[in-house]
Amino acid sequence: MAFGSPREEQAALSEINVTPLVDVMLVLLVVFIVTAPLLTQSVGVNLPKTVAAAPPPPRPVTLVSLDSTGQLYLDREKLDSAALADRLRQRKADQPDLTVQFEIDEQVRYGQAAAILAIAQQAGITQLALQTRH
């Protein structure tokens, strides 16, 4: 019988056949080459060059705050809900495009927050923002 020595068998078994790995990598490369042009969905358009316009001046922001104790503030001035409604109506009359930002503490009950938002709605405020933490 012509059997090889144990050393020759170990040497033959210790080699890794990389041909299947190369085949898989080539298939993945072909797939990538075929699909890469399809990923760009933009239309080739030559856009005109213009002079950059200056941004509009920032509008003053009206800030309504409601802390955890239920105290109302309009731009850091303590108010009650009736005075808040009057002030918001007055500011809305002065600035028709008034935007109001609301800071409401997370401990405030939903009903209180909804009441403050309703006051702003009754004052005619249509542009509002709720501030949150990131």
C-alpha positions, 0 to 999 in steps of 0.5 A, spaced: 500 500 500 502 506 498 500 511 503 504 517 505 507 519 511 503 522 517 507 529 515 504 529 508 497 528 510 498 534 516 501 538 511 495 537 505 490 538 511 492 545 513 492 548 507 485 553 506 481 552 500 480 560 498 477 559 491 470 559 494 471 565 498 474 568 492 468 566 488 463 569 493 467 576 493 467 576 485 459 575 485 458 581 491 463 585 487 459 584 480 452 585 484 455 592 487 457 594 480 451 593 477 447 596 483 451 602 484 449 606 478 441 605 480 442 608 487 443 615 484 436 618 483 438 625 481 436 628 475 442 632 471 440 639 471 445 645 470 442 650 476 443 657 475 448 661 479 445 667 483 447 672 488 445 669 495 440 673 498 440 676 505 436 672 510 430 676 513 431 679 520 430 675 526 423 676 529 422 677 536 420 670 539 414 670 544 416 665 550 410 662 554 413 658 560 409 654 565 413 651 571 412 645 575 408 649 580 403 652 575 406 659 575 405 662 568 411 667 565 410 671 559 418 673 557 420 671 564 414 676 567 409 672 572 402 673 570 396 669 571 392 666 565 387 672 564 393 677 563 396 672 559 390 672 554 390 679 554 397 680 553 397 675 547 391 678 544 395 685 544 401 682 541 397 678 536 394 685 534 401 688 533 404 683 530 399 679 525 405 673 524 406 672 531 410 666 533 409 663 540 414 658 543 411 654 549 416 651 555 412 647 559 415 643 565 414 635 564 411 635 571 405 639 569 399 635 568 396 635 561 390 639 563 394 645 565 398 645 559 392 644 554 389 650 558 395 654 556 395 652 549 387 654 549 388 661 551 393 662 546 388 659 541 383 664 543 388 669 543 388 668 535 395 665 535 396 660 530 403 659 529 406 656 535 412 651 537 413 647 543 420 646 546 423 640 548 430 637 550 434 633 546 
